[in-house]
Structures are given as C-alpha cells and as structure tokens.
Amino acid sequence: MIRIIDFTLALVGVIFLSPLLIIVSLVLRFTGEQEIFYVQNRVGKMGNKIKILKFATMLKDSANMGTGTITIDGDPRILKVGVFLRKTKINELPQLLNVISGDLSLVGPRPLTTETFNYYDEETKNVLRGYQPGISGLGSLVLRNEEDILGLVKDPRTFYREVIAPYKGSLELWFLSQKSMKLYFILIFLTIYIVLTKNNKLIFKVLKNCPKPKNLELRRLLDIKL
C-alpha cells in the first residue's frame, strides 16, 4: 500500500513541481560549475548501495575536501546558488525520481553515506538495513538544521560521530518501532510544515513520546526545553 502511495504522490509531485525543477536546472546549467545533478552513493535497504539524485550545490570534488561527506553551515565548498537550494531543501526534490524508481520511500530513515552510516552502532545498523530509506523522516526533520549545528561546534566530525549520530539513530529506531500509515502521513504533513515555516518545534508537540536529545549541548543547539 505504501509503495502505491509513494509512487502516486511522487509522480504528482514531479508533474506539479516541473516548472520549478526546469528553472532550477537552467540556473545550475549556466552558473557555478554548470552541473545540474549530483549523484551520490548511499546505504539503502539490505545494505545495498543506492544512487540518490540531488541538484548540484557543491564543488565537484567536495567529498575529498574539508570535512568530507559531512557538511557544515558556511561550508566553502557550497556554491552560491547552492546555499539557497540547501536552505530551502529544493536540492532534495530530484529524489522524487528515486521514489518513483523504488529506491526510496517518501518517508523513512534517511539514507546515509557509508561513512556516516558506520557511525551508528551495530544494532542500529542491523535494524535500519531491513527498511526502505526515505526522502524525509523523523531523524531528518528533527535535525533539519544539522549543517547549522555543525557550523557552531569546534570539531564537527567528532560531534557528528559522538553526539548527532547516536541521537539520529534513536530517532530512526523510534520511528520504525511506531511505523504506521498514520505516522507516515503525520510525517508528510510535518515535512511540508517545517519546509514552509523552518520551525521544527511542532514535532515534539505532535509526537510527544519521540526521543529527546540527552546531550546538553545538542539540546541547547536544538533549543529543546525538557
């Protein structure tokens, strides 16, 4: 059932958003490095590698520069137009094609690079391998401003590995333990709301039992009052 809904909504989304997708493609073609799409290997269901599609927002060899596959706020590898595309999440829209092809769901654990996926503990990795990853999900919504947070800490890679990854993993596991059609549509609604308002505080009001961060610094950076 969810596969049918995924396919239908993604197809409608591509058709409805086609004018925007065309405009962004033209802008990227004639600015920056003239690249329209960026294809990256991510860890998918059963641990298989999937190629997710994004609008190009960074320098071509960015994965071998600076903080590697971890991106921070103000990252010098991000192209000028890429800053806007990333802030508005427009850069993620080509992944609707990944949903149509069946590599992604609209809602699910966020597919990570091999490096960042391996920051999860073994139990978390084993559970996540059994599920279809998604464009949006609880982890990606709560940590929507992940790049901003990493731009504020002294050692982004260590903070991601020791603080963000364990918390993100707990969010993904909670989502999977509660997975239902109702939660699927709640997260779609929250995705639209957060993209439009840039405010993710509603998550903890709607999903009152979802995990809160235990790390005090992350709690402060997310501005969560417990």
N, C-alpha and C positions, 0 to 999 in steps of 0.2 A: 504493500500500500504506500509506504513512504517513498519508495522508488518512483512510483507513478506520480505522486505529488511533486517530488523533486524535479522530475523531468518536465512536468507541465509548467510549474512555476518558473523554472529556469528558462524554458523556451519563451514563455510570455515575457519574462524579464529582458531577454535578448532583443525581442521584437520591439518592446516598449522603449528600451534604452538605446536602440540602434542609432538615433541621431546623435546622442551624446558620445557613444562609442566611436562613431565616424569622426566627429570633431576632435576628440582626444587623439585618435590615430593620426589625423592630419597634423595636429600641433606637434606631436612627437616626431613625425616624419621630417619636419622642417626645422626642428630645434634640437638642442643638445647633441647627442651622438647619432641622430637620425634612426634610432632603433624604436620600433613600435612596441614589440612584445619582449618580455623576459621569461624564459622558460627555466624552471629550477626543479631539480630532483628533490622530492620529499618522501617521507616514510608513509606508506599507505596501509591498507588493510592487509593482514597476514605478513606485515613487514616488507611487502613488495614496494619497489620504488615506483612512484608515480611522478609524472611531469606536470607541475601546475603552471598555469599561464597567468601572467600579470602584465599590466602596462609597464614598460621600462621606466624606472625612476632613478636608477643609479648608474654609475660608470660601469662599462662592460666588464672589467676585471675586478669589480668591487669585492668579490668573495676572497680575493687574495690580498686585500689591502686592509689596513687598520684593524678593526675588531672582527673581521671575517664575516661570518653569517649572522652575527649579532649587530643590529643597527641601533644607533643612539640618536637622541634629539640633536640637531645641528650637525649631523654627520657630514663631513666634507665630501663624501662620495655621492651624496644625493644631488641630482640635477636640479636646476632652479624650478622647472615646471614640476619636477618630481616631489618637491616639498608640498605643493598644493594637492597633488594627486594622493599622496600618502596621508595627509591630514584629513582629507575628506573620504578616504577609503575607496576613491574611484579607481585606484590602481588595482583593486581586487576584482573588479567587475568581469574581466575576461574569464575568471574562474567559473562563471556560469556555464561556459563551454565544457569545463571539466565535469560539471554536474550532469550536463546532457550526455556526455560520453560515459558516465558511470563511475569515474574515478573518485568523485566527491559527492557528498550529500550537501544540501543547503545548511543543515545543522549537524554538528558532530565535533569530536575532538579536533583541534587544529592540527593539520599535518605539518610536521616539523622537518628540518634538515636532519641528516644523520647525526651531526654534531650535537645539536640541541636536544634531539630525541634521546640520545645517550646520556643526557644529564638526569633523566628520570631514573628512579631505582628499578630494579629488575621486575618487581611485582607490578609496578605501574606500566612498564613497557609491555609485559605479557598480556595485561588486560587490554590495553589500547590496540594491540595488534589484531584483536578479534573484532574490531568495529570499523565501520566506514568513517573516515575523517570528513570534516565539513568545512565549508567556507566560513561559517560563523559558528560559535558555540560559547558555552559558559566561560571557558578559560580566556578566549579571545575578547569577550565582551568586558569581563571584569578588568582584564589587563589591556584594555584598549589603548591606554597611554603608556604602554611599555617602553617605547622609544624615549618618551619624555622622562620617565623614571630613570632609565639607564643613563640619560644625559646628566642626571643630578648626583650620581654616586661616583665615588673615587675610582673604583675598579669595576667597570660594567660587566666584564666576563665572569669574574668571581661572584658578583652579586646575582647575576642571572643564574649561574650554576647552583649556588648555595641557598638562594632565597626565592627567586622567582620560579625556577623550575619545580621545586617541591610543592610550592603553593599551586602553581598551574596544574600540576599532576593531581593534586587533591580535588581541584575543581572539576577536572575531566572525569575522575573516578566517581565523584558525586553525581554528575550528570548521567553517567552510564548506569549507575545504580537506581536512578529515578526515571530512566528513559521511558517516555510515553508519547502518544500523539499530542496530548495536551501540552506537555513540556516543549515539544517540537514547535508548536505554534506560538507558545509564550516566548520562546527564544527568537523566533522570526519577528514577532512584534517588538521585542526589546532591541533587536538589531536595528530595525527601522527607526525606532525612537532615539536610540543612542547616536546613530549616524546623523540624524537631523538636529538633535539638541546638544550633542557632545557631552552629555551628562549620564554617567552610568550608575548614579546613586539609586535609581529605581530598582535595580537588580535585587538589592538586599531587602527591599520592601516587598517585592513580589515573591522572591524565593527566599523566604526568611530562614530556612534551615541550611542554605548552602554554606560551605566553609568560608570563614573569615580568616584573614592572614594573622598568624601568631607573631610574626616578626614585627617588632615595634617600628622599625624604620620603614618597612614596606607599608604598614598600616598608616603611618604618617604621610607617606608619599601618595597613597591612595585616598587619604583623608577620610578614613573609615572610623567612625566612633562606635566603640563596643561597650 
